[in-house]
Amino acid sequence: MTAWFVQQGNEELGPLRPADLLALVRDGTVHPETRVRKDDSSWFAASAVGGLFEAARRPTIEHYCPHCENVRVAPPPTTCPKCDQTLTKTRERIIENSLSKSNSQASDSAASQGPAMSARRWLQKRVGKDKSS
């Protein structure tokens, strides 16, 4: 498994899993000019990690137990930590990530309504076509 390290002043964070490094980019801790290294390599700019910042801009999907109110779970199949139900499917919430914290809050709100609104518009168009046929 690859271990990542992040240089912050005279200290270093790590070892980090790739998902942890991605989370640091998403929360604004790691910037393109931040020095990172992989395993025992030399330090280099985070911008040199191919696809890292592009991946941070992609939406993430969070899974929630359908039996409990707002209990986040791992991707299915899994077991809910609160109700101990075995889950094969869950409710999903798509959250848009942004490198800017102020934009992140606005896009979280829009993303939580975006897919639902899009599906609603599609259904309205579909029903309209069916009625006119």
N, C-alpha and C positions, 0 to 999 in steps of 0.2 A: 504494500500500500504506500502510495506517495505521501510524504509528509512535507507540508509547506511551513515556512517561517516568515514572519512579517517584522521588519525593522521599524521601531518607533523610538526615535531619539537614540539613546544608548542601550535600550532594551530590545529584546526580541520576543514576539509572541510565537508560540508553537511548542510542539508540533501540532499542525492543524490538518484536518482532512480537507480535501478539495471543496466539499460542501461548506465547511467552516470559512474557508477563504472567500468563497462566493458570498456568504452571508455578510462578511466584513465589507465587501465591495458594496453590497446592497444597502447597508446601514451607513455608508459614508466614511467608515474608518480607513479603508484602503482606497487611495486615489491612483490615477495612472502613474504619477511620479513616485509613489511609495515604493521603497526597496523591499523586495521579496527574494526568497531563495527556495529551491526545491531540493529536499534531502540535504546533501552535503555540497551542493553547487555554490558558486560565487553569488553575491547579491546582484540583482538587476532590477530595473523598473518594472512595476506590475503591468504596465502597458505592453510589455513584451510577452506576456502570457497569452497565447493565442486563444481568442474567443471568450476570455474572462469577462470583459466589460459588456460584450454583446449578450452573454448569458445572463448577466445581472439585470439587463433591461427587459428580458423576457418575463411574461407573467408566470406566477407560481400558482399551483393549485393546492388549497388546503382542504383536508377532509374532516368532516364532522359526523359524530354519531347521530343517526336518525332517531334514536330513542331518548337521547339526553339533550338538553338545551345548551347549545354552544360549547360542547366538549369536543376539542380537537383530537383526532386520532391519526395514526399512521395510515398510509395508503392500504386499502384492503388487498387481500384478506388480513384481518387483524382482530384484536379484541379491545373493546372499549375499556379504558382504565376505571371509569366510574361505575358503569352498570354491568360490566363483565360479559356483555353480549358478544358473540362471535359475529363479525361483520364481513359480508362478502361485497356489499355495495354501501356507499355512504353518500351523504349530501356533499357537494363540492362547492367551494367558493374560490373563484378566480380573483387573484389580487395582482394588479399591475404594480410592478416595482419601478422605482425611479431613483436615480443617483442623487436627485435633489430632494431633501426631506420635505420641503414645503409642497413640492409637486406630488410626492408620494402620498400625502394625506388626501389630496384632492382626487388622485387617481384611484385610491382604495375605494372611495365612495362611488365613483363613476363605474369602476370595474364590477362592484358588487351588484349594480343595477344593469350594467351594459348587456350581458348575455341574456338576461331575462327580457329586457326591452327588445332586443333584437329578435328573440324567439316570438315574442308577442306580435311584433310587426309582421314577421313571416306568416304567422298563423292568420292574422287579419287579411293579408293579401291572398292567402290560400283559400280562406272561406269566401272571400269576394269572388275569386275565380270560379269556385264550385257553384255559387249561386247564379252566376251569369251563364253557366253552361246549360 
